[in-house]
Amino acid sequence: MPPQRASYRYVVEALQRRFGHLQQVEVHRSRLKVRLRGQGEPLTKLSQEMESLVCWAYLAVQEEMVNFLARECFVNALQDPRL
């Protein structure tokens, strides 16, 4: 194993690259864009997941905007033209 791989700093940086929030933001935003309600899926489950994805996708956004985005994404995920 190369010496730099044995250092604490190297391990921390590698873990942050792999599991850190900054790299995951785009993953959460992508999941948010493609998330649709499954057949028979309870609305409460969909709503909770949308709110969670919005929180992770927009870490620096105020709560008011999180609520707005979560509502918009929830309605889009319903895929109901009557709404």
C-alpha positions as CSV (number, residue, x, y, z in Angstrom):
1,M,0.0,0.0,0.0
2,P,1.4,3.4,-0.9
3,P,2.3,5.6,2.1
4,Q,-0.2,8.3,1.4
5,R,-3.0,5.7,1.6
6,A,-2.1,4.9,5.1
7,S,-2.6,8.5,6.3
8,Y,-5.6,9.6,8.2
9,R,-6.1,12.6,5.9
10,Y,-6.1,10.4,2.8
11,V,-8.7,8.1,4.3
12,V,-11.0,11.0,5.4
13,E,-10.8,12.7,2.0
14,A,-11.5,9.4,0.2
15,L,-14.6,8.9,2.4
16,Q,-15.8,12.4,1.8
17,R,-15.5,12.0,-1.9
18,R,-17.4,8.8,-1.8
19,F,-20.0,9.6,0.8
20,G,-19.9,13.3,1.3
21,H,-22.9,15.5,0.9
22,L,-21.5,17.7,-1.9
23,Q,-21.1,14.9,-4.3
24,Q,-24.5,13.4,-3.4
25,V,-26.4,16.6,-4.1
26,E,-26.6,15.9,-7.8
27,V,-27.6,12.3,-7.2
28,H,-30.5,13.4,-5.0
29,R,-31.5,16.1,-7.6
30,S,-31.5,13.4,-10.3
31,R,-33.6,11.0,-8.2
32,L,-36.0,13.9,-7.5
33,K,-36.5,14.6,-11.2
34,V,-37.3,11.0,-12.1
35,R,-39.3,10.0,-9.1
36,L,-42.9,9.0,-9.9
37,R,-45.7,7.6,-7.8
38,G,-45.8,3.8,-8.0
39,Q,-49.1,2.1,-8.7
40,G,-50.9,1.8,-5.4
41,E,-48.2,3.7,-3.5
42,P,-49.6,5.6,-0.5
43,L,-49.5,9.4,-0.9
44,T,-48.0,9.7,2.5
45,K,-45.0,7.6,1.5
46,L,-44.5,9.6,-1.7
47,S,-44.8,12.9,0.2
48,Q,-42.3,11.9,2.8
49,E,-39.8,10.7,0.2
50,M,-40.2,13.9,-1.9
51,E,-39.6,16.1,1.2
52,S,-36.5,14.0,2.1
53,L,-35.1,14.2,-1.4
54,V,-35.6,18.0,-1.6
55,C,-33.9,18.4,1.7
56,W,-30.9,16.5,0.5
57,A,-30.9,18.0,-3.0
58,Y,-31.0,21.6,-1.7
59,L,-29.0,21.6,1.5
60,A,-28.6,25.4,1.7
61,V,-32.2,26.3,0.9
62,Q,-34.5,27.8,3.6
63,E,-37.4,25.8,5.0
64,E,-40.0,27.8,3.1
65,M,-38.4,27.0,-0.2
66,V,-38.0,23.3,0.7
67,N,-41.7,23.1,1.4
68,F,-42.5,24.8,-2.0
69,L,-40.1,22.5,-3.9
70,A,-41.4,19.4,-2.1
71,R,-45.0,20.3,-3.0
72,E,-44.1,20.9,-6.7
73,C,-42.2,17.7,-7.0
74,F,-45.0,15.8,-5.2
75,V,-47.7,17.0,-7.6
76,N,-45.4,16.2,-10.6
77,A,-44.8,12.7,-9.3
78,L,-48.5,12.0,-9.1
79,Q,-48.7,12.1,-13.0
80,D,-52.4,13.1,-12.8
81,P,-53.4,15.7,-15.5
82,R,-56.5,16.6,-13.5
83,L,-54.2,18.2,-10.8
